[in-house]
């Protein structure tokens, strides 16, 4: 799906009649008692969030790389707020959910490397709120993630790390998936234990699973959840080669944390940011550049998938 196609798919939400029906159905599905009133009250905010988000993204496509992180981040935030309104009729119930909900080092160390930098999730704010409301995640307060660990959760970035293998391709044919036994090397599990691990991740989406001669074969309903990752440009499903805590993070959360830090660097670490873009001395540049190119297209896609119930 191209950049333009995604906004074409979202155009239906620029009808108040359609959006109100959509929100009412979502609220009723969650047994919210005031679904009719709240869907009417929220439909214009929902529409404006999407419209404003699209404006940021369209500007990001035309903007120089130096300011793209800020435009993409705020575009993504507006799409996230629309997603939140689809599952949280009372958003924003308090002002505490309006802050970003993430913090990063304010003063970068000498010889700073982006991959070694980290973000920390705060007790309140948008980050923890959407993680809970949209994905049912428990409290994330205090969790820290390095930029490198987050970048490695994005299969579109594999070419930025040519010496390491982070994903295995998942073959899909006739509604069945095949994951090669090579995955066992990185997880240090027996075939039986890995089958149990996979079943736990797929939960009620799993229909059947069996161990074949050289691969795990399974079928599942709907989209595959983390740790499975979708490659936007090749339409291929991938699975992390090694067991890492970040494997379970939703793609939307991974993008949010990376975009937050990059937008902060772009705004407040101007000298380092300018040097990176001009001199390109470290491995940071290709990873960041490729991520921004991916985020411009994949961010709206991830939000569209959520709105369509395909997350």
C-alpha positions in Angstrom: 0.0 0.0 0.0 1.5 3.3 -1.1 1.6 6.5 1.0 -1.3 8.0 -1.0 -3.4 4.8 -0.8 -3.4 4.9 3.0 -5.0 8.3 3.1 -7.5 7.1 0.5 -8.5 4.3 2.9 -9.0 6.8 5.7 -11.2 9.1 3.6 -14.3 7.4 4.9 -13.6 8.7 8.3 -14.0 12.3 7.0 -17.7 11.7 7.0 -19.4 12.5 10.3 -22.2 10.1 9.6 -19.8 7.2 8.9 -17.5 8.1 11.8 -20.4 8.3 14.3 -21.7 4.9 13.3 -18.1 3.5 13.5 -17.5 4.8 17.0 -20.9 3.8 18.2 -20.3 0.2 17.1 -16.8 0.2 18.7 -18.2 1.5 22.0 -21.1 -0.9 22.0 -18.7 -3.8 21.4 -16.9 -2.8 24.6 -20.2 -2.5 26.6 -19.9 1.2 27.1 -23.3 2.4 28.4 -23.4 5.8 26.7 -22.3 4.7 23.2 -24.7 6.8 21.2 -24.0 10.1 23.1 -20.3 9.6 23.2 -20.0 8.6 19.5 -21.8 11.8 18.6 -19.6 13.9 21.0 -16.3 12.3 19.8 -16.8 12.0 16.0 -15.5 15.5 15.1 -12.5 15.2 17.4 -11.8 11.8 15.8 -12.0 13.3 12.3 -9.9 16.3 13.1 -7.2 14.1 14.7 -6.9 12.1 11.4 -7.0 15.3 9.3 -4.3 17.0 11.4 -2.2 13.9 11.4 -2.4 13.6 7.6 -1.3 17.3 7.3 1.8 16.6 9.3 2.7 13.5 7.3 2.3 15.3 4.0 4.6 18.0 5.1 7.1 15.4 6.3 7.3 13.9 2.9 8.3 17.3 1.4 10.5 18.4 4.3 14.3 18.1 4.7 15.5 15.2 6.8 16.6 17.7 9.5 13.0 18.4 10.6 11.3 15.2 9.5 11.4 13.6 13.0 9.3 16.4 14.5 6.7 16.4 11.8 6.4 12.6 11.7 6.2 12.3 15.5 3.4 14.9 15.8 1.6 13.4 12.8 1.8 10.0 14.5 0.5 11.4 17.8 -2.6 12.7 16.1 -3.3 9.4 14.5 -2.8 7.7 17.9 -5.3 10.0 19.5 -7.9 8.9 16.9 -7.1 5.3 17.6 -7.5 6.0 21.3 -10.9 7.6 20.8 -12.0 4.4 19.0 -11.4 2.3 22.2 -11.5 4.9 25.0 -14.7 7.0 24.8 -13.6 9.2 27.7 -10.2 10.2 26.3 -8.8 12.5 27.5 -10.4 11.9 30.9 -7.6 13.8 32.8 -4.8 16.2 31.8 -2.3 13.6 33.0 -2.6 11.6 29.8 -1.8 14.6 27.6 2.0 14.6 28.2 4.2 12.4 26.1 4.8 9.9 28.9 8.4 9.2 28.0 11.7 10.8 29.0 15.2 10.7 27.6 18.6 12.0 28.6 18.4 15.8 28.5 22.2 16.2 28.2 23.9 14.0 25.7 27.3 12.6 26.8 30.5 13.2 24.9 31.0 10.7 22.0 27.2 10.2 22.0 25.9 7.3 20.0 22.2 7.2 19.1 22.0 3.4 19.3 23.3 3.5 22.9 20.8 6.2 24.0 17.7 5.1 25.9 14.2 6.2 26.7 12.3 5.6 29.9 8.5 5.3 30.2 6.9 7.5 32.8 4.0 6.8 35.2 1.5 9.0 33.4 1.2 10.4 29.9 0.1 9.3 26.5 2.6 6.4 26.1 1.4 4.3 29.0 -2.2 5.2 28.4 -2.4 4.1 24.8 -0.3 1.0 25.6 -2.9 0.0 28.1 -6.1 1.1 26.3 -5.1 -0.1 22.8 -3.1 -3.2 23.6 -4.0 -4.2 27.1 -0.5 -3.9 28.4 0.1 -3.6 32.1 2.0 -0.7 33.8 5.2 0.1 31.9 6.4 2.8 34.3 10.2 2.7 34.6 10.8 0.4 31.7 13.9 1.5 29.7 14.7 0.7 26.1 17.8 1.5 24.1 17.4 2.9 20.6 19.4 -0.1 19.2 17.1 -2.6 20.8 14.0 -0.8 19.3 15.5 -0.3 15.8 16.2 -4.1 15.7 12.4 -4.7 16.1 11.8 -3.2 12.7 12.4 -5.7 9.8 12.5 -2.9 7.2 15.8 -1.8 8.8 17.7 -5.0 8.4 19.9 -3.6 5.6 21.2 -1.0 8.1 22.7 -3.9 10.1 24.3 -6.0 7.4 26.6 -8.0 9.7 23.9 -9.3 12.1 20.8 -11.4 11.5 17.8 -10.3 13.5 14.8 -11.9 11.7 13.8 -15.2 10.1 11.3 -15.1 7.3 7.9 -16.8 8.0 6.7 -18.6 4.9 2.9 -18.3 4.2 1.1 -20.6 1.8 -2.6 -21.5 1.6 -3.4 -20.0 4.9 -0.6 -21.8 6.7 2.6 -20.4 8.2 6.0 -22.2 8.4 8.7 -21.1 10.7 12.0 -22.9 10.2 13.7 -24.9 13.0 16.6 -22.5 12.7 14.7 -20.3 15.2 15.6 -22.8 18.0 19.3 -21.7 17.8 18.5 -18.2 18.9 15.9 -19.2 21.6 17.8 -22.0 23.1 14.6 -24.1 23.4 13.6 -27.6 22.5 11.0 -28.0 19.8 8.4 -28.9 22.4 9.2 -25.9 24.6 9.2 -23.5 21.6 5.8 -24.9 20.4 4.5 -24.0 23.9 6.1 -20.5 23.7 4.5 -19.9 20.3 1.1 -21.1 21.5 1.3 -18.6 24.4 2.1 -15.7 22.1 -0.7 -16.6 19.6 -3.2 -17.4 22.3 -6.8 -17.6 21.0 -5.7 -16.7 17.4 -4.0 -20.2 17.1 -6.0 -22.7 15.2 -3.6 -25.6 14.8 0.2 -26.3 15.1 2.5 -29.2 14.3 6.2 -29.8 14.0 7.2 -30.9 10.5 10.5 -32.2 9.4 12.3 -28.9 9.3 9.8 -26.3 10.5 6.9 -25.4 12.8 3.7 -25.3 10.8 0.6 -23.5 12.1 -2.5 -21.6 11.1 -4.0 -18.7 12.9 -7.0 -16.3 12.6 -6.4 -12.6 12.0 -3.0 -10.8 11.9 -0.1 -12.4 13.7 0.7 -10.4 17.0 4.2 -9.6 18.3 6.8 -11.1 18.3 5.8 -11.6 14.6 6.7 -8.5 12.6 5.3 -7.4 9.2 7.6 -6.0 6.6 5.7 -3.1 5.0 7.6 -3.0 1.7 7.9 -6.7 0.9 4.6 -7.8 2.4 6.5 -10.6 4.3 6.1 -11.8 7.9 9.2 -12.1 10.0 10.1 -13.6 13.4 12.9 -12.3 15.7 16.0 -14.5 15.6 16.7 -14.1 19.3 14.6 -14.0 22.5 14.5 -10.3 23.7 12.2 -8.4 26.0 11.4 -5.9 23.2 10.0 -8.7 21.0 6.7 -8.4 22.7 6.3 -4.6 22.2 3.5 -3.6 19.7 4.9 -2.0 16.5 3.0 1.2 17.3 4.8 1.5 20.6 8.2 0.8 19.0 7.6 3.6 16.5 6.4 6.0 19.2 9.5 5.6 21.4 11.9 6.0 18.5 10.1 9.0 17.0 9.9 10.6 20.5 13.6 10.5 21.0 14.5 11.5 17.4 12.1 14.5 17.6 13.8 15.6 20.9 17.2 15.2 19.3 16.1 17.1 16.2 14.8 20.0 18.4 17.3 20.2 21.2 20.5 18.5 20.1 20.9 20.6 17.0 24.7 20.5 16.7 24.9 16.7 17.0 21.9 16.2 14.7 23.4 18.5 12.0 26.8 16.8 12.3 25.2 13.4 11.9 23.3 14.5 8.7 26.3 16.2 7.1 29.3 14.0 8.1 27.6 10.6 8.4 30.5 9.2 10.3 28.8 6.4 12.3 26.4 3.6 11.7 23.7 5.8 13.3 23.0 7.6 10.1 21.8 4.8 7.8 19.7 3.3 10.6 18.0 6.6 11.4 17.5 7.6 7.7 16.0 4.2 6.9 13.8 4.4 9.9 12.4 7.8 8.9 11.7 6.6 5.4 9.9 3.6 6.9 8.0 5.6 9.5 6.5 8.0 7.0 4.7 5.1 5.3 4.3 2.4 8.0 3.1 4.7 10.8 -0.2 5.5 9.1 -0.5 1.9 8.0 -0.2 0.6 11.6 -2.9 3.1 12.8 -5.2 2.2 9.8 -4.8 -1.5 10.8 -5.8 -0.8 14.3 -8.8 1.2 13.3 -9.9 -1.6 11.1 -9.5 -4.1 13.9 -6.5 -5.9 12.3 -3.8 -5.2 15.0 
